[in-house]
Amino acid sequence: MPDTADLTFQRTSDVEAVRQTILDVHAEVRADFGLMSKPFNHVARFDERLTAYAQRSGWQAVIARTAVGEPAGFCFGTPLAPDSAWWAAMNPPLDEDYTLETGTRTLAFQEICVRKPWRGRGIARRLHDELLADHTEERVTLLVDPTVGDGRVQAVYESWGYEQIGQQKPFDDSPTFAVMMRSLEETAT
C-alpha cells in the first residue's frame, strides 16, 4: 500500500497543465466502479464538461501527487456565477432566494476521483479540504450519483457535513443525482 505521507497537493487554475492527468485518473477510477460503459462517463464526454467548467471564472483543481509525481487523485470546482444554470433542473424546484447566485455565494464542488491504491486513507477528504481552503463562499454544493457504491459515496459526503436538498438530472445522458449542500464555514465531524 502506498505511503500517503509523501503526497503533495498541487492547486492550479490552468486546465491545460493538468488535463491529461485528470482524464487518465477519471478513466481509471470510473472503470473501477464499472461506469465507463455509460456514455456520460466516456472520456470524451467528460472532457467536454471539464472544458466547460474550466472556462468559468474561478475554476480550480487540486491534484494529489506522490514524491515522484504519480497522481493519487484530483478534484475541481467553480464558484457559481449569477447566470449559473446549476439550479435549473432541481426536483423539487427550490425557492428563488435559495438559488440566487452572486458569483461569491456558492462553490460547486464538481468532481473528485481517487485512484484505488489511495482509497480509504483520507485522500478524498484531504483533496476536498484543500480545494475549499481558500474559498470564501457561504456554501458548497455537489452532485452525487446515489447508486454508486450502493450509496456509500453519498454517505461519505454526509459524514463531511453535506445534506441532500433535492435531486436533478442536469444532462440527458447523466444519472439522476442527489444534490447536496453544506455551509462552507462549518467543520464536518
TAVENKA-V551629 format. One record per helix or strand of 3 or more residues. SS is the DSSP state (~ for helix, > for strand). FROM is the first residue (numbers start at 1). LEN is the number of residues. If there is no record, write none. Layout:
# TAVENKA-V551629
SS_FROM_LEN + SS_FROM_LEN
This chain:
# TAVENKA-V551629
>_8_5 + ~_15_18 + ~_39_3 + ~_43_12 + >_60_6 + >_71_9 + ~_96_4 + >_106_9 + ~_116_3 + ~_123_10 + >_139_7 + ~_148_12 + >_163_6 + >_177_7
